[in-house]
Amino acid sequence: MVDDGQDFIMGTPHGLNKTYGTHRDNLIPKLEPRMNLYARKLREIYLREGTIPTVKTYLNPLRERQGNDTI
C-alpha cells in the first residue's frame, strides 16, 4: 500500500491499492493470444457440431428507424 502524498515521477503504478495478484492491465496483454485461440477453437467446434447456423437469418422489423428518432 502506498501512503497518501507520495509522488510518482513516471505516474502511478497499475493496481496501486491491490493487496494481492497482478493488475488486469498487466495480465490481459499476456493472455490475449490464448483467449483469441480459445475463441477460435470454440467457433470451429460450434460450426462442426452444427449448433450455429451457417445461413444468416433476418428478422423483419415492425418499424423502420426514421431520421427524427432519438435514443
C-alpha positions as a LaTeX table, in Angstrom:
\begin{tabular}{lrrr}
\hline
Residue & $x$ (\AA) & $y$ (\AA) & $z$ (\AA) \\
\hline
Met1 & 0.00 & 0.00 & 0.00 \\
Val2 & 1.19 & 3.50 & $-0.77$ \\
Asp3 & 0.93 & 6.37 & 1.68 \\
Asp4 & $-1.00$ & 9.47 & 0.67 \\
Gly5 & 1.04 & 12.34 & $-0.70$ \\
Gln6 & 3.70 & 10.17 & $-2.36$ \\
Asp7 & 4.65 & 11.43 & $-5.83$ \\
Phe8 & 5.47 & 9.14 & $-8.75$ \\
Ile9 & 7.72 & 10.57 & $-11.47$ \\
Met10 & 6.53 & 8.13 & $-14.15$ \\
Gly11 & 2.89 & 8.15 & $-13.00$ \\
Thr12 & 1.11 & 5.90 & $-10.57$ \\
Pro13 & 1.65 & 2.15 & $-10.97$ \\
His14 & $-1.21$ & $-0.10$ & $-12.12$ \\
Gly15 & $-3.32$ & $-1.51$ & $-9.32$ \\
Leu16 & $-1.97$ & 0.91 & $-6.75$ \\
Asn17 & $-4.15$ & $-0.35$ & $-3.93$ \\
Lys18 & $-4.30$ & $-4.04$ & $-4.83$ \\
Thr19 & $-3.36$ & $-6.28$ & $-1.95$ \\
Tyr20 & $-2.65$ & $-9.45$ & $-3.98$ \\
Gly21 & $-2.26$ & $-10.69$ & $-7.55$ \\
Thr22 & $-1.48$ & $-8.59$ & $-10.58$ \\
His23 & $-3.48$ & $-5.81$ & $-12.18$ \\
Arg24 & $-5.56$ & $-6.60$ & $-15.26$ \\
Asp25 & $-3.59$ & $-4.09$ & $-17.38$ \\
Asn26 & $-0.52$ & $-6.27$ & $-16.87$ \\
Leu27 & $-2.32$ & $-9.57$ & $-17.32$ \\
Ile28 & $-4.58$ & $-9.05$ & $-20.37$ \\
Pro29 & $-1.80$ & $-8.45$ & $-22.96$ \\
Lys30 & $-0.21$ & $-11.75$ & $-21.92$ \\
Leu31 & $-3.47$ & $-13.71$ & $-22.09$ \\
Glu32 & $-4.96$ & $-12.11$ & $-25.20$ \\
Pro33 & $-3.39$ & $-14.50$ & $-27.76$ \\
Arg34 & $-4.58$ & $-17.51$ & $-25.74$ \\
Met35 & $-8.08$ & $-16.08$ & $-25.39$ \\
Asn36 & $-8.27$ & $-15.49$ & $-29.16$ \\
Leu37 & $-7.08$ & $-19.05$ & $-29.85$ \\
Tyr38 & $-9.65$ & $-20.47$ & $-27.42$ \\
Ala39 & $-12.44$ & $-18.41$ & $-29.01$ \\
Arg40 & $-11.43$ & $-19.58$ & $-32.50$ \\
Lys41 & $-11.43$ & $-23.22$ & $-31.39$ \\
Leu42 & $-14.87$ & $-22.81$ & $-29.82$ \\
Arg43 & $-16.22$ & $-21.31$ & $-33.05$ \\
Glu44 & $-14.81$ & $-24.25$ & $-35.01$ \\
Ile45 & $-16.44$ & $-26.73$ & $-32.63$ \\
Tyr46 & $-19.79$ & $-24.94$ & $-32.79$ \\
Leu47 & $-19.74$ & $-24.90$ & $-36.59$ \\
Arg48 & $-18.66$ & $-28.54$ & $-36.79$ \\
Glu49 & $-21.41$ & $-29.66$ & $-34.42$ \\
Gly50 & $-23.97$ & $-27.58$ & $-36.26$ \\
Thr51 & $-25.08$ & $-25.54$ & $-33.28$ \\
Ile52 & $-24.50$ & $-22.27$ & $-35.15$ \\
Pro53 & $-26.41$ & $-21.97$ & $-38.42$ \\
Thr54 & $-24.20$ & $-21.14$ & $-41.37$ \\
Val55 & $-27.02$ & $-19.27$ & $-43.15$ \\
Lys56 & $-27.88$ & $-15.86$ & $-41.75$ \\
Thr57 & $-31.49$ & $-15.23$ & $-40.83$ \\
Tyr58 & $-33.03$ & $-11.79$ & $-40.80$ \\
Leu59 & $-35.95$ & $-10.64$ & $-38.73$ \\
Asn60 & $-38.48$ & $-8.35$ & $-40.33$ \\
Pro61 & $-38.67$ & $-5.19$ & $-38.22$ \\
Leu62 & $-42.06$ & $-3.87$ & $-37.23$ \\
Arg63 & $-40.97$ & $-0.30$ & $-37.89$ \\
Glu64 & $-38.02$ & 1.17 & $-39.77$ \\
Arg65 & $-35.91$ & 3.73 & $-37.98$ \\
Gln66 & $-36.64$ & 7.31 & $-39.04$ \\
Gly67 & $-34.30$ & 10.29 & $-39.16$ \\
Asn68 & $-36.13$ & 12.11 & $-36.37$ \\
Asp69 & $-35.86$ & 9.18 & $-33.93$ \\
Thr70 & $-33.76$ & 9.80 & $-30.84$ \\
Ile71 & $-32.35$ & 7.50 & $-28.23$ \\
\hline
\end{tabular}
